[in-house]
Amino acid sequence: MKIAVTGKGGVGKTTFSAMLSRIYADEGYRVLSVDADPDANLALALGFPQKLIDEIVPISEMKNLVEERTSAEAGTFAKMFKLNPKVDDIPDRYCKEYNGVGVLTMGTVDTGGSGCVCPEHVLLKRLTSHLILQNKDVVVMDMEAGIEHLARGTAQGVDAFIVVVEPGERSLQTYRKVKKLGEDIGVQKVWVVANKIRNEKDEYFILDNVKKEELLGFIYYNEDVINSDRSNLSPYDNSEKTREEIKYIKQKIQGGI
C-alpha cells in the first residue's frame, strides 16, 4: 500500500502520518515512512530518540551520493547528468529504523531559480517514484504543505492521497486543489481526514463540504496530542483516544484500497 499524506500547513499531517505508520508497524507490516517535507520532523513524531534523529542525513544533502548516481556535480544545473539514476538500494542503506518504522528523509533542494532542473531534484524524484511504484509493503509519505509537490509530479503512482483538513475554508480549498491535481496525474482516490474537530458544528461543516464517500473519519481535538509535542513524546504513545480514532480510519483505508 502506498499513501501520500498532504494538506495545508499546520493541519496535522505529520502527526497523522506518524500515528498511521506506528499502527501498521504494530500490526506486523514492514513500514517505510518518507519525510518529504522540507521542515522535517516526522522522526520526532514517530518517537525516535534525539541521538538517532541526529544521525539522519537527508538524501538531498548526500553530495557524494548525488554525484555518484547522476554523474553530475551536486549543486549544479544546466549541465549533462543522468535523468534515470539508480536508487533501488537507497531505502535499505540510508533509512533509520525505530519502533518498527523505517524513516527516510528526502530534504529540500534549492534549484537556483524556478523551472531549472538539478541533479539533487532528479535523484529525489526518481527515488520517490521507485518507493511508490515498487515497494510491496506500506509506504506512508508525509508530503510538504500545499500542492507544490503535485505540480512537480513527485507523488505519481500512489494508491491514494489522504488530505488532512481542519474545519475551515482554507484547508478545504487545499483539498479541492489536491483532488483536481491528483486526477491530473492519475490518482483517483483522494480521501479526507478531518482533524482538530471540537464539536458537532465542526462535524457538520466538514460533512457539508466533503462528499461522504471521500471522508475517512474525524480526529477530535485532544490536549494529549498537544502535550505530547511539548513533552517531546510521540502522540502515538501519549494519546490512546486519538490512536483508536486513527485505527478506525486505517480500517477504512484498507477497505477502500
C-alpha positions as CSV (number, residue, x, y, z in Angstrom):
1,M,0.0,0.0,0.0
2,K,1.3,3.4,-0.9
3,I,-0.2,6.5,0.6
4,A,0.7,10.2,0.4
5,V,-0.5,12.4,3.2
6,T,-0.9,16.1,2.2
7,G,-2.8,19.2,3.1
8,K,-2.4,22.8,4.2
9,G,0.4,23.7,6.6
10,G,-0.4,23.2,10.3
11,V,-3.4,20.8,9.9
12,G,-1.7,17.8,11.5
13,K,-0.2,15.9,8.5
14,T,2.9,14.8,10.4
15,T,1.0,13.6,13.5
16,F,-1.4,11.6,11.3
17,S,1.4,10.1,9.2
18,A,3.4,9.1,12.3
19,M,0.5,7.5,14.1
20,L,-0.7,5.7,11.0
21,S,2.8,4.3,10.4
22,R,3.0,3.1,14.0
23,I,-0.3,1.4,13.8
24,Y,0.7,-0.5,10.7
25,A,4.1,-1.5,12.3
26,D,2.3,-2.8,15.4
27,E,0.2,-5.0,13.2
28,G,3.2,-6.6,11.7
29,Y,3.6,-4.7,8.5
30,R,7.0,-3.5,7.2
31,V,6.6,0.2,7.2
32,L,8.7,2.9,5.5
33,S,7.8,6.5,6.4
34,V,9.1,9.0,4.0
35,D,9.6,12.6,5.3
36,A,9.1,14.6,2.1
37,D,8.5,17.8,4.0
38,P,11.5,20.2,3.9
39,D,10.6,21.1,7.5
40,A,11.4,17.5,8.5
41,N,10.1,16.4,11.9
42,L,8.4,13.0,11.2
43,A,11.0,11.1,13.1
44,L,10.3,13.1,16.2
45,A,6.6,12.4,15.9
46,L,7.4,8.7,15.5
47,G,9.2,8.7,18.8
48,F,12.7,8.4,17.6
49,P,15.3,9.3,20.3
50,Q,17.2,12.5,19.6
51,K,20.5,10.7,19.2
52,L,19.1,8.7,16.3
53,I,17.4,11.7,14.7
54,D,20.8,13.5,14.7
55,E,22.2,10.6,12.6
56,I,19.6,11.0,9.9
57,V,21.1,12.7,6.8
58,P,18.6,13.9,4.2
59,I,19.1,12.3,0.8
60,S,19.4,15.8,-0.8
61,E,22.4,16.6,1.4
62,M,24.4,13.4,0.4
63,K,26.6,15.2,-2.2
64,N,28.8,12.2,-2.9
65,L,25.7,10.0,-3.5
66,V,24.1,12.6,-5.8
67,E,27.3,12.9,-7.8
68,E,27.8,9.1,-8.0
69,R,24.2,8.3,-9.1
70,T,23.6,11.2,-11.5
71,S,27.2,11.6,-12.8
72,A,27.0,15.3,-12.1
73,E,28.4,17.6,-9.5
74,A,25.8,18.3,-6.8
75,G,24.6,21.9,-6.7
76,T,24.9,22.4,-10.4
77,F,22.3,22.7,-13.1
78,A,22.1,23.3,-16.9
79,K,24.7,20.5,-17.3
80,M,24.5,16.9,-18.5
81,F,23.6,14.3,-16.0
82,K,21.6,11.1,-15.7
83,L,17.9,11.5,-15.6
84,N,17.2,7.9,-14.5
85,P,19.7,7.2,-11.7
86,K,20.0,4.0,-9.8
87,V,18.0,4.3,-6.5
88,D,16.8,0.8,-5.6
89,D,19.4,0.3,-2.8
90,I,18.8,3.6,-1.1
91,P,16.0,2.7,1.4
92,D,17.9,-0.2,2.9
93,R,21.2,1.7,3.1
94,Y,20.1,5.1,4.3
95,C,17.0,4.8,6.3
96,K,16.9,4.7,10.1
97,E,14.5,2.4,12.0
98,Y,12.8,2.7,15.4
99,N,9.6,1.2,16.8
100,G,9.3,-0.9,13.7
101,V,9.2,2.0,11.3
102,G,11.9,2.9,8.9
103,V,12.4,6.6,8.2
104,L,13.9,8.1,5.0
105,T,14.2,11.9,4.9
106,M,14.2,13.5,1.5
107,G,15.3,17.0,2.4
108,T,14.9,20.1,0.3
109,V,16.7,21.4,-2.8
110,D,17.5,25.0,-3.8
111,T,17.3,24.8,-7.5
112,G,18.7,28.2,-8.1
113,G,15.6,29.5,-9.9
114,S,12.1,28.4,-10.9
115,G,11.9,25.9,-13.7
116,C,15.5,24.7,-13.6
117,V,16.5,21.0,-13.1
118,C,19.3,19.9,-10.8
119,P,20.9,16.5,-10.0
120,E,19.5,16.6,-6.5
121,H,16.0,17.1,-7.6
122,V,16.3,14.4,-10.3
123,L,17.6,11.9,-7.7
124,L,14.8,12.7,-5.2
125,K,12.1,12.4,-7.9
126,R,13.4,9.1,-9.1
127,L,13.7,7.8,-5.5
128,T,10.1,8.8,-4.8
129,S,8.9,7.1,-7.9
130,H,10.8,3.9,-7.0
131,L,9.5,3.8,-3.5
132,I,5.9,4.3,-4.6
133,L,5.9,2.1,-7.6
134,Q,7.9,-0.9,-6.5
135,N,7.6,-1.2,-2.7
136,K,5.1,-4.0,-1.9
137,D,4.8,-3.2,1.8
138,V,3.4,0.0,3.4
139,V,4.8,3.4,2.4
140,V,3.5,6.5,4.1
141,M,4.7,9.7,2.7
142,D,4.4,12.9,4.8
143,M,4.4,15.5,2.0
144,E,5.2,19.1,2.2
145,A,2.4,21.6,2.9
146,G,0.3,22.8,0.0
147,I,0.3,21.5,-3.6
148,E,3.8,22.2,-4.9
149,H,4.7,18.5,-4.8
150,L,1.8,17.7,-7.1
151,A,2.8,20.3,-9.6
152,R,6.2,18.6,-9.7
153,G,4.6,15.1,-10.1
154,T,6.7,13.6,-7.3
155,A,3.7,11.7,-5.9
156,Q,2.6,10.0,-9.0
157,G,1.6,6.3,-8.7
158,V,0.3,6.3,-5.1
159,D,-2.7,4.2,-4.2
160,A,-4.3,7.2,-2.5
161,F,-3.9,10.8,-1.4
162,I,-5.1,11.5,2.1
163,V,-5.7,15.2,2.6
164,V,-5.8,16.2,6.3
165,V,-8.1,19.1,6.8
166,E,-9.4,21.2,9.7
167,P,-12.8,22.8,10.0
168,G,-12.0,25.9,8.0
169,E,-12.4,27.1,4.4
170,R,-8.6,27.5,3.7
171,S,-7.8,23.8,4.3
172,L,-10.8,22.7,2.3
173,Q,-9.6,24.9,-0.6
174,T,-6.3,23.0,-0.5
175,Y,-8.2,19.7,-0.5
176,R,-10.1,20.7,-3.7
177,K,-6.8,21.7,-5.4
178,V,-5.2,18.4,-4.4
179,K,-8.2,16.5,-5.7
180,K,-8.0,18.2,-9.1
181,L,-4.2,17.8,-9.4
182,G,-4.4,14.3,-8.2
183,E,-6.8,13.4,-11.0
184,D,-4.5,15.1,-13.5
185,I,-1.6,12.8,-12.5
186,G,-3.8,9.7,-12.4
187,V,-4.5,9.4,-8.6
188,Q,-8.2,8.5,-8.4
189,K,-8.5,8.0,-4.7
190,V,-8.3,11.3,-2.8
191,W,-9.7,11.0,0.7
192,V,-10.1,13.4,3.6
193,V,-9.3,13.1,7.3
194,A,-10.9,15.8,9.3
195,N,-8.6,16.8,12.2
196,K,-9.0,19.1,15.3
197,I,-12.7,18.5,15.4
198,R,-14.2,20.2,18.6
199,N,-17.9,19.8,18.4
200,E,-21.0,19.0,16.2
201,K,-20.7,22.3,14.3
202,D,-17.2,21.3,13.2
203,E,-18.5,17.9,12.1
204,Y,-21.4,19.5,10.1
205,F,-19.1,22.0,8.5
206,I,-16.9,19.1,7.2
207,L,-19.9,17.0,6.1
208,D,-21.4,19.9,4.2
209,N,-18.2,20.4,2.2
210,V,-16.8,16.9,1.7
211,K,-18.6,14.0,0.0
212,K,-19.5,11.2,2.4
213,E,-17.7,8.6,0.4
214,E,-14.5,10.6,0.4
215,L,-14.4,11.2,4.2
216,L,-12.4,8.6,6.1
217,G,-13.3,10.0,9.6
218,F,-12.8,12.5,12.3
219,I,-9.9,13.1,14.7
220,Y,-11.1,15.1,17.6
221,Y,-9.2,17.9,19.3
222,N,-7.1,16.3,22.1
223,E,-4.9,18.0,24.6
224,D,-2.9,14.8,24.9
225,V,-1.6,15.3,21.4
226,I,-0.6,18.9,22.1
227,N,1.0,17.9,25.3
228,S,3.0,15.1,23.6
229,D,4.7,17.7,21.5
230,R,5.5,19.8,24.5
231,S,6.9,16.8,26.3
232,N,8.9,15.6,23.3
233,L,6.8,12.3,23.1
234,S,5.2,10.5,20.2
235,P,1.5,11.2,20.1
236,Y,1.0,7.5,19.4
237,D,2.3,6.7,22.9
238,N,0.6,9.6,24.6
239,S,-3.0,9.6,23.3
240,E,-4.9,6.3,23.3
241,K,-8.1,8.1,22.2
242,T,-6.5,9.6,19.1
243,R,-4.8,6.3,18.4
244,E,-8.1,4.5,18.4
245,E,-9.6,7.1,16.0
246,I,-6.8,6.6,13.6
247,K,-7.1,2.8,13.8
248,Y,-10.7,3.2,12.6
249,I,-9.5,5.4,9.7
250,K,-6.9,2.8,8.9
251,Q,-9.6,0.1,8.5
252,K,-11.4,2.3,6.1
253,I,-8.2,2.9,4.1
254,Q,-7.8,-0.9,3.9
255,G,-11.3,-1.4,2.7
256,G,-11.0,1.4,0.1
257,I,-7.8,0.2,-1.4
